[in-house]
Amino acid sequence: MVRTNPMQFIQQVRAEVTKIVWPSRRETGITTVMVFIMATIFAIFFSIIDISARSGLEAIINLAS
């Protein structure tokens, strides 16, 4: 395994950091809004599934008793 000295490591890290393409403020805002929208849609979807499953199970239990 090749070992690099700390100075070379820092230089390599700086070189890699300059290659990063950071999102703009607008892109970050749009992505954040999309995450909240998707989370809301999934919450509504799973709530409907939960209510349906609960109603179905209650109907089955009421028929059995």
HTML snippet that shows the backbone in 3Dmol.js (N, CA, C, O; Angstrom):
<script src="https://3Dmol.org/build/3Dmol-min.js"></script>
<div id="view" style="width:600px;height:400px;position:relative"></div>
<script>
const pdb = `
ATOM      1  N   MET A   1       0.852  -1.177   0.000  1.00  0.00           N
ATOM      2  CA  MET A   1       0.000   0.000   0.000  1.00  0.00           C
ATOM      3  C   MET A   1       0.898   1.240   0.000  1.00  0.00           C
ATOM      4  O   MET A   1       1.825   1.350   0.802  1.00  0.00           O
ATOM      5  N   VAL A   2       0.610   2.152  -0.897  1.00  0.00           N
ATOM      6  CA  VAL A   2       1.406   3.366  -1.012  1.00  0.00           C
ATOM      7  C   VAL A   2       0.923   4.382   0.013  1.00  0.00           C
ATOM      8  O   VAL A   2      -0.277   4.630   0.139  1.00  0.00           O
ATOM      9  N   ARG A   3       1.846   4.957   0.728  1.00  0.00           N
ATOM     10  CA  ARG A   3       1.500   5.967   1.722  1.00  0.00           C
ATOM     11  C   ARG A   3       1.912   7.333   1.188  1.00  0.00           C
ATOM     12  O   ARG A   3       2.987   7.492   0.610  1.00  0.00           O
ATOM     13  N   THR A   4       1.044   8.309   1.390  1.00  0.00           N
ATOM     14  CA  THR A   4       1.379   9.677   1.004  1.00  0.00           C
ATOM     15  C   THR A   4       1.594  10.491   2.274  1.00  0.00           C
ATOM     16  O   THR A   4       1.021  10.212   3.327  1.00  0.00           O
ATOM     17  N   ASN A   5       2.423  11.487   2.136  1.00  0.00           N
ATOM     18  CA  ASN A   5       2.639  12.322   3.316  1.00  0.00           C
ATOM     19  C   ASN A   5       1.458  13.283   3.478  1.00  0.00           C
ATOM     20  O   ASN A   5       0.700  13.493   2.531  1.00  0.00           O
ATOM     21  N   PRO A   6       1.299  13.858   4.647  1.00  0.00           N
ATOM     22  CA  PRO A   6       0.137  14.729   4.902  1.00  0.00           C
ATOM     23  C   PRO A   6       0.018  15.900   3.925  1.00  0.00           C
ATOM     24  O   PRO A   6      -1.094  16.285   3.563  1.00  0.00           O
ATOM     25  N   MET A   7       1.120  16.460   3.501  1.00  0.00           N
ATOM     26  CA  MET A   7       1.068  17.597   2.571  1.00  0.00           C
ATOM     27  C   MET A   7       0.496  17.172   1.222  1.00  0.00           C
ATOM     28  O   MET A   7      -0.327  17.882   0.645  1.00  0.00           O
ATOM     29  N   GLN A   8       0.927  16.024   0.720  1.00  0.00           N
ATOM     30  CA  GLN A   8       0.386  15.523  -0.542  1.00  0.00           C
ATOM     31  C   GLN A   8      -1.108  15.227  -0.405  1.00  0.00           C
ATOM     32  O   GLN A   8      -1.893  15.503  -1.312  1.00  0.00           O
ATOM     33  N   PHE A   9      -1.482  14.670   0.723  1.00  0.00           N
ATOM     34  CA  PHE A   9      -2.894  14.362   0.966  1.00  0.00           C
ATOM     35  C   PHE A   9      -3.731  15.634   0.910  1.00  0.00           C
ATOM     36  O   PHE A   9      -4.777  15.654   0.262  1.00  0.00           O
ATOM     37  N   ILE A  10      -3.288  16.689   1.575  1.00  0.00           N
ATOM     38  CA  ILE A  10      -4.016  17.957   1.574  1.00  0.00           C
ATOM     39  C   ILE A  10      -4.113  18.521   0.164  1.00  0.00           C
ATOM     40  O   ILE A  10      -5.161  19.038  -0.223  1.00  0.00           O
ATOM     41  N   GLN A  11      -3.038  18.428  -0.606  1.00  0.00           N
ATOM     42  CA  GLN A  11      -3.059  18.917  -1.985  1.00  0.00           C
ATOM     43  C   GLN A  11      -4.050  18.114  -2.832  1.00  0.00           C
ATOM     44  O   GLN A  11      -4.764  18.676  -3.662  1.00  0.00           O
ATOM     45  N   GLN A  12      -4.088  16.812  -2.619  1.00  0.00           N
ATOM     46  CA  GLN A  12      -5.019  15.968  -3.366  1.00  0.00           C
ATOM     47  C   GLN A  12      -6.466  16.286  -2.983  1.00  0.00           C
ATOM     48  O   GLN A  12      -7.348  16.317  -3.840  1.00  0.00           O
ATOM     49  N   VAL A  13      -6.697  16.518  -1.710  1.00  0.00           N
ATOM     50  CA  VAL A  13      -8.048  16.870  -1.264  1.00  0.00           C
ATOM     51  C   VAL A  13      -8.475  18.186  -1.879  1.00  0.00           C
ATOM     52  O   VAL A  13      -9.601  18.305  -2.362  1.00  0.00           O
ATOM     53  N   ARG A  14      -7.606  19.169  -1.871  1.00  0.00           N
ATOM     54  CA  ARG A  14      -7.940  20.465  -2.480  1.00  0.00           C
ATOM     55  C   ARG A  14      -8.234  20.323  -3.962  1.00  0.00           C
ATOM     56  O   ARG A  14      -9.155  20.956  -4.479  1.00  0.00           O
ATOM     57  N   ALA A  15      -7.452  19.489  -4.654  1.00  0.00           N
ATOM     58  CA  ALA A  15      -7.680  19.274  -6.087  1.00  0.00           C
ATOM     59  C   ALA A  15      -9.047  18.637  -6.325  1.00  0.00           C
ATOM     60  O   ALA A  15      -9.746  19.003  -7.270  1.00  0.00           O
ATOM     61  N   GLU A  16      -9.428  17.694  -5.482  1.00  0.00           N
ATOM     62  CA  GLU A  16     -10.736  17.043  -5.629  1.00  0.00           C
ATOM     63  C   GLU A  16     -11.882  18.002  -5.299  1.00  0.00           C
ATOM     64  O   GLU A  16     -12.925  17.974  -5.952  1.00  0.00           O
ATOM     65  N   VAL A  17     -11.689  18.841  -4.294  1.00  0.00           N
ATOM     66  CA  VAL A  17     -12.737  19.789  -3.903  1.00  0.00           C
ATOM     67  C   VAL A  17     -13.010  20.788  -5.027  1.00  0.00           C
ATOM     68  O   VAL A  17     -14.149  21.220  -5.201  1.00  0.00           O
ATOM     69  N   THR A  18     -11.998  21.153  -5.776  1.00  0.00           N
ATOM     70  CA  THR A  18     -12.216  22.097  -6.883  1.00  0.00           C
ATOM     71  C   THR A  18     -13.043  21.472  -8.006  1.00  0.00           C
ATOM     72  O   THR A  18     -13.600  22.198  -8.829  1.00  0.00           O
ATOM     73  N   LYS A  19     -13.135  20.135  -8.057  1.00  0.00           N
ATOM     74  CA  LYS A  19     -13.906  19.450  -9.094  1.00  0.00           C
ATOM     75  C   LYS A  19     -15.395  19.377  -8.752  1.00  0.00           C
ATOM     76  O   LYS A  19     -16.207  19.036  -9.611  1.00  0.00           O
ATOM     77  N   ILE A  20     -15.756  19.690  -7.521  1.00  0.00           N
ATOM     78  CA  ILE A  20     -17.148  19.592  -7.097  1.00  0.00           C
ATOM     79  C   ILE A  20     -17.971  20.675  -7.771  1.00  0.00           C
ATOM     80  O   ILE A  20     -17.562  21.835  -7.833  1.00  0.00           O
ATOM     81  N   VAL A  21     -19.144  20.281  -8.277  1.00  0.00           N
ATOM     82  CA  VAL A  21     -20.074  21.242  -8.875  1.00  0.00           C
ATOM     83  C   VAL A  21     -21.215  21.413  -7.870  1.00  0.00           C
ATOM     84  O   VAL A  21     -22.049  20.521  -7.708  1.00  0.00           O
ATOM     85  N   TRP A  22     -21.244  22.549  -7.209  1.00  0.00           N
ATOM     86  CA  TRP A  22     -22.249  22.796  -6.184  1.00  0.00           C
ATOM     87  C   TRP A  22     -23.524  23.298  -6.838  1.00  0.00           C
ATOM     88  O   TRP A  22     -23.461  24.068  -7.797  1.00  0.00           O
ATOM     89  N   PRO A  23     -24.679  22.878  -6.340  1.00  0.00           N
ATOM     90  CA  PRO A  23     -25.945  23.363  -6.905  1.00  0.00           C
ATOM     91  C   PRO A  23     -26.157  24.837  -6.559  1.00  0.00           C
ATOM     92  O   PRO A  23     -25.679  25.337  -5.541  1.00  0.00           O
ATOM     93  N   SER A  24     -26.888  25.505  -7.440  1.00  0.00           N
ATOM     94  CA  SER A  24     -27.184  26.911  -7.194  1.00  0.00           C
ATOM     95  C   SER A  24     -28.258  27.021  -6.110  1.00  0.00           C
ATOM     96  O   SER A  24     -28.872  26.026  -5.727  1.00  0.00           O
ATOM     97  N   ARG A  25     -28.472  28.227  -5.630  1.00  0.00           N
ATOM     98  CA  ARG A  25     -29.508  28.456  -4.615  1.00  0.00           C
ATOM     99  C   ARG A  25     -30.882  28.078  -5.172  1.00  0.00           C
ATOM    100  O   ARG A  25     -31.714  27.524  -4.454  1.00  0.00           O
ATOM    101  N   ARG A  26     -31.115  28.376  -6.439  1.00  0.00           N
ATOM    102  CA  ARG A  26     -32.398  28.059  -7.078  1.00  0.00           C
ATOM    103  C   ARG A  26     -32.599  26.547  -7.155  1.00  0.00           C
ATOM    104  O   ARG A  26     -33.675  26.045  -6.831  1.00  0.00           O
ATOM    105  N   GLU A  27     -31.558  25.817  -7.586  1.00  0.00           N
ATOM    106  CA  GLU A  27     -31.656  24.355  -7.670  1.00  0.00           C
ATOM    107  C   GLU A  27     -31.899  23.734  -6.298  1.00  0.00           C
ATOM    108  O   GLU A  27     -32.673  22.785  -6.173  1.00  0.00           O
ATOM    109  N   THR A  28     -31.249  24.260  -5.281  1.00  0.00           N
ATOM    110  CA  THR A  28     -31.437  23.754  -3.920  1.00  0.00           C
ATOM    111  C   THR A  28     -32.861  24.001  -3.458  1.00  0.00           C
ATOM    112  O   THR A  28     -33.474  23.126  -2.845  1.00  0.00           O
ATOM    113  N   GLY A  29     -33.394  25.178  -3.742  1.00  0.00           N
ATOM    114  CA  GLY A  29     -34.770  25.502  -3.358  1.00  0.00           C
ATOM    115  C   GLY A  29     -35.776  24.611  -4.053  1.00  0.00           C
ATOM    116  O   GLY A  29     -36.705  24.108  -3.421  1.00  0.00           O
ATOM    117  N   ILE A  30     -35.597  24.410  -5.359  1.00  0.00           N
ATOM    118  CA  ILE A  30     -36.516  23.563  -6.120  1.00  0.00           C
ATOM    119  C   ILE A  30     -36.468  22.133  -5.605  1.00  0.00           C
ATOM    120  O   ILE A  30     -37.508  21.494  -5.446  1.00  0.00           O
ATOM    121  N   THR A  31     -35.277  21.629  -5.345  1.00  0.00           N
ATOM    122  CA  THR A  31     -35.133  20.267  -4.836  1.00  0.00           C
ATOM    123  C   THR A  31     -35.790  20.120  -3.467  1.00  0.00           C
ATOM    124  O   THR A  31     -36.443  19.113  -3.195  1.00  0.00           O
ATOM    125  N   THR A  32     -35.620  21.117  -2.613  1.00  0.00           N
ATOM    126  CA  THR A  32     -36.231  21.080  -1.285  1.00  0.00           C
ATOM    127  C   THR A  32     -37.744  21.045  -1.381  1.00  0.00           C
ATOM    128  O   THR A  32     -38.395  20.261  -0.690  1.00  0.00           O
ATOM    129  N   VAL A  33     -38.311  21.891  -2.235  1.00  0.00           N
ATOM    130  CA  VAL A  33     -39.763  21.918  -2.417  1.00  0.00           C
ATOM    131  C   VAL A  33     -40.252  20.576  -2.959  1.00  0.00           C
ATOM    132  O   VAL A  33     -41.285  20.075  -2.514  1.00  0.00           O
ATOM    133  N   MET A  34     -39.532  19.992  -3.903  1.00  0.00           N
ATOM    134  CA  MET A  34     -39.923  18.702  -4.466  1.00  0.00           C
ATOM    135  C   MET A  34     -39.893  17.601  -3.404  1.00  0.00           C
ATOM    136  O   MET A  34     -40.755  16.723  -3.400  1.00  0.00           O
ATOM    137  N   VAL A  35     -38.921  17.641  -2.516  1.00  0.00           N
ATOM    138  CA  VAL A  35     -38.848  16.649  -1.438  1.00  0.00           C
ATOM    139  C   VAL A  35     -40.069  16.778  -0.527  1.00  0.00           C
ATOM    140  O   VAL A  35     -40.672  15.770  -0.157  1.00  0.00           O
ATOM    141  N   PHE A  36     -40.437  17.999  -0.166  1.00  0.00           N
ATOM    142  CA  PHE A  36     -41.613  18.195   0.684  1.00  0.00           C
ATOM    143  C   PHE A  36     -42.896  17.749  -0.023  1.00  0.00           C
ATOM    144  O   PHE A  36     -43.769  17.146   0.601  1.00  0.00           O
ATOM    145  N   ILE A  37     -43.011  18.041  -1.311  1.00  0.00           N
ATOM    146  CA  ILE A  37     -44.191  17.614  -2.067  1.00  0.00           C
ATOM    147  C   ILE A  37     -44.274  16.091  -2.115  1.00  0.00           C
ATOM    148  O   ILE A  37     -45.339  15.522  -1.877  1.00  0.00           O
ATOM    149  N   MET A  38     -43.166  15.432  -2.419  1.00  0.00           N
ATOM    150  CA  MET A  38     -43.167  13.968  -2.489  1.00  0.00           C
ATOM    151  C   MET A  38     -43.453  13.354  -1.124  1.00  0.00           C
ATOM    152  O   MET A  38     -44.179  12.364  -1.036  1.00  0.00           O
ATOM    153  N   ALA A  39     -42.900  13.921  -0.066  1.00  0.00           N
ATOM    154  CA  ALA A  39     -43.162  13.410   1.283  1.00  0.00           C
ATOM    155  C   ALA A  39     -44.643  13.531   1.618  1.00  0.00           C
ATOM    156  O   ALA A  39     -45.218  12.626   2.224  1.00  0.00           O
ATOM    157  N   THR A  40     -45.262  14.640   1.230  1.00  0.00           N
ATOM    158  CA  THR A  40     -46.693  14.832   1.466  1.00  0.00           C
ATOM    159  C   THR A  40     -47.521  13.829   0.670  1.00  0.00           C
ATOM    160  O   THR A  40     -48.468  13.245   1.197  1.00  0.00           O
ATOM    161  N   ILE A  41     -47.169  13.629  -0.586  1.00  0.00           N
ATOM    162  CA  ILE A  41     -47.903  12.669  -1.427  1.00  0.00           C
ATOM    163  C   ILE A  41     -47.793  11.265  -0.838  1.00  0.00           C
ATOM    164  O   ILE A  41     -48.790  10.548  -0.751  1.00  0.00           O
ATOM    165  N   PHE A  42     -46.587  10.871  -0.433  1.00  0.00           N
ATOM    166  CA  PHE A  42     -46.420   9.538   0.148  1.00  0.00           C
ATOM    167  C   PHE A  42     -47.154   9.405   1.474  1.00  0.00           C
ATOM    168  O   PHE A  42     -47.708   8.345   1.767  1.00  0.00           O
ATOM    169  N   ALA A  43     -47.169  10.452   2.274  1.00  0.00           N
ATOM    170  CA  ALA A  43     -47.888  10.405   3.550  1.00  0.00           C
ATOM    171  C   ALA A  43     -49.384  10.215   3.303  1.00  0.00           C
ATOM    172  O   ALA A  43     -50.027   9.419   3.988  1.00  0.00           O
ATOM    173  N   ILE A  44     -49.935  10.931   2.342  1.00  0.00           N
ATOM    174  CA  ILE A  44     -51.355  10.786   2.008  1.00  0.00           C
ATOM    175  C   ILE A  44     -51.632   9.382   1.479  1.00  0.00           C
ATOM    176  O   ILE A  44     -52.604   8.742   1.880  1.00  0.00           O
ATOM    177  N   PHE A  45     -50.780   8.909   0.584  1.00  0.00           N
ATOM    178  CA  PHE A  45     -50.953   7.575  -0.001  1.00  0.00           C
ATOM    179  C   PHE A  45     -50.957   6.499   1.084  1.00  0.00           C
ATOM    180  O   PHE A  45     -51.859   5.662   1.125  1.00  0.00           O
ATOM    181  N   PHE A  46     -49.954   6.518   1.962  1.00  0.00           N
ATOM    182  CA  PHE A  46     -49.876   5.486   2.988  1.00  0.00           C
ATOM    183  C   PHE A  46     -50.969   5.637   4.041  1.00  0.00           C
ATOM    184  O   PHE A  46     -51.376   4.647   4.650  1.00  0.00           O
ATOM    185  N   SER A  47     -51.442   6.842   4.260  1.00  0.00           N
ATOM    186  CA  SER A  47     -52.585   7.027   5.160  1.00  0.00           C
ATOM    187  C   SER A  47     -53.831   6.369   4.582  1.00  0.00           C
ATOM    188  O   SER A  47     -54.581   5.707   5.300  1.00  0.00           O
ATOM    189  N   ILE A  48     -54.050   6.552   3.289  1.00  0.00           N
ATOM    190  CA  ILE A  48     -55.202   5.928   2.630  1.00  0.00           C
ATOM    191  C   ILE A  48     -55.088   4.404   2.688  1.00  0.00           C
ATOM    192  O   ILE A  48     -56.072   3.718   2.967  1.00  0.00           O
ATOM    193  N   ILE A  49     -53.892   3.874   2.425  1.00  0.00           N
ATOM    194  CA  ILE A  49     -53.673   2.427   2.497  1.00  0.00           C
ATOM    195  C   ILE A  49     -53.929   1.933   3.918  1.00  0.00           C
ATOM    196  O   ILE A  49     -54.563   0.895   4.105  1.00  0.00           O
ATOM    197  N   ASP A  50     -53.447   2.660   4.913  1.00  0.00           N
ATOM    198  CA  ASP A  50     -53.625   2.272   6.310  1.00  0.00           C
ATOM    199  C   ASP A  50     -55.094   2.271   6.703  1.00  0.00           C
ATOM    200  O   ASP A  50     -55.570   1.334   7.344  1.00  0.00           O
ATOM    201  N   ILE A  51     -55.810   3.319   6.320  1.00  0.00           N
ATOM    202  CA  ILE A  51     -57.242   3.405   6.637  1.00  0.00           C
ATOM    203  C   ILE A  51     -58.000   2.274   5.950  1.00  0.00           C
ATOM    204  O   ILE A  51     -58.886   1.668   6.553  1.00  0.00           O
ATOM    205  N   SER A  52     -57.659   1.984   4.699  1.00  0.00           N
ATOM    206  CA  SER A  52     -58.322   0.905   3.963  1.00  0.00           C
ATOM    207  C   SER A  52     -58.056  -0.444   4.628  1.00  0.00           C
ATOM    208  O   SER A  52     -58.979  -1.238   4.812  1.00  0.00           O
ATOM    209  N   ALA A  53     -56.811  -0.704   4.984  1.00  0.00           N
ATOM    210  CA  ALA A  53     -56.465  -1.977   5.622  1.00  0.00           C
ATOM    211  C   ALA A  53     -57.161  -2.116   6.972  1.00  0.00           C
ATOM    212  O   ALA A  53     -57.672  -3.186   7.303  1.00  0.00           O
ATOM    213  N   ARG A  54     -57.181  -1.053   7.737  1.00  0.00           N
ATOM    214  CA  ARG A  54     -57.840  -1.095   9.041  1.00  0.00           C
ATOM    215  C   ARG A  54     -59.338  -1.351   8.889  1.00  0.00           C
ATOM    216  O   ARG A  54     -59.910  -2.156   9.623  1.00  0.00           O
ATOM    217  N   SER A  55     -59.967  -0.670   7.943  1.00  0.00           N
ATOM    218  CA  SER A  55     -61.407  -0.865   7.709  1.00  0.00           C
ATOM    219  C   SER A  55     -61.692  -2.293   7.259  1.00  0.00           C
ATOM    220  O   SER A  55     -62.656  -2.908   7.713  1.00  0.00           O
ATOM    221  N   GLY A  56     -60.864  -2.816   6.378  1.00  0.00           N
ATOM    222  CA  GLY A  56     -61.037  -4.191   5.904  1.00  0.00           C
ATOM    223  C   GLY A  56     -60.879  -5.198   7.033  1.00  0.00           C
ATOM    224  O   GLY A  56     -61.676  -6.129   7.154  1.00  0.00           O
ATOM    225  N   LEU A  57     -59.863  -5.018   7.853  1.00  0.00           N
ATOM    226  CA  LEU A  57     -59.653  -5.940   8.978  1.00  0.00           C
ATOM    227  C   LEU A  57     -60.784  -5.836   9.995  1.00  0.00           C
ATOM    228  O   LEU A  57     -61.218  -6.853  10.536  1.00  0.00           O
ATOM    229  N   GLU A  58     -61.262  -4.639  10.262  1.00  0.00           N
ATOM    230  CA  GLU A  58     -62.388  -4.490  11.180  1.00  0.00           C
ATOM    231  C   GLU A  58     -63.631  -5.167  10.646  1.00  0.00           C
ATOM    232  O   GLU A  58     -64.387  -5.759  11.416  1.00  0.00           O
ATOM    233  N   ALA A  59     -63.862  -5.093   9.344  1.00  0.00           N
ATOM    234  CA  ALA A  59     -65.013  -5.759   8.734  1.00  0.00           C
ATOM    235  C   ALA A  59     -64.885  -7.266   8.869  1.00  0.00           C
ATOM    236  O   ALA A  59     -65.864  -7.945   9.179  1.00  0.00           O
ATOM    237  N   ILE A  60     -63.700  -7.792   8.644  1.00  0.00           N
ATOM    238  CA  ILE A  60     -63.477  -9.233   8.778  1.00  0.00           C
ATOM    239  C   ILE A  60     -63.677  -9.686  10.216  1.00  0.00           C
ATOM    240  O   ILE A  60     -64.299 -10.719  10.462  1.00  0.00           O
ATOM    241  N   ILE A  61     -63.152  -8.919  11.168  1.00  0.00           N
ATOM    242  CA  ILE A  61     -63.278  -9.269  12.577  1.00  0.00           C
ATOM    243  C   ILE A  61     -64.753  -9.213  13.010  1.00  0.00           C
ATOM    244  O   ILE A  61     -65.212 -10.076  13.758  1.00  0.00           O
ATOM    245  N   ASN A  62     -65.488  -8.206  12.544  1.00  0.00           N
ATOM    246  CA  ASN A  62     -66.903  -8.083  12.893  1.00  0.00           C
ATOM    247  C   ASN A  62     -67.740  -9.227  12.305  1.00  0.00           C
ATOM    248  O   ASN A  62     -68.724  -9.651  12.912  1.00  0.00           O
ATOM    249  N   LEU A  63     -67.350  -9.727  11.124  1.00  0.00           N
ATOM    250  CA  LEU A  63     -68.067 -10.846  10.525  1.00  0.00           C
ATOM    251  C   LEU A  63     -67.819 -12.133  11.325  1.00  0.00           C
ATOM    252  O   LEU A  63     -68.707 -12.972  11.477  1.00  0.00           O
ATOM    253  N   ALA A  64     -66.589 -12.258  11.829  1.00  0.00           N
ATOM    254  CA  ALA A  64     -66.233 -13.480  12.557  1.00  0.00           C
ATOM    255  C   ALA A  64     -66.870 -13.546  13.935  1.00  0.00           C
ATOM    256  O   ALA A  64     -67.076 -14.638  14.464  1.00  0.00           O
ATOM    257  N   SER A  65     -67.185 -12.402  14.527  1.00  0.00           N
ATOM    258  CA  SER A  65     -67.738 -12.442  15.881  1.00  0.00           C
ATOM    259  C   SER A  65     -69.215 -12.333  15.940  1.00  0.00           C
ATOM    260  O   SER A  65     -69.793 -12.355  17.027  1.00  0.00           O
TER     261      SER A  65
END
`;
const viewer = $3Dmol.createViewer("view");
viewer.addModel(pdb, "pdb");
viewer.setStyle({}, {cartoon: {color: "spectrum"}});
viewer.zoomTo();
viewer.render();
</script>
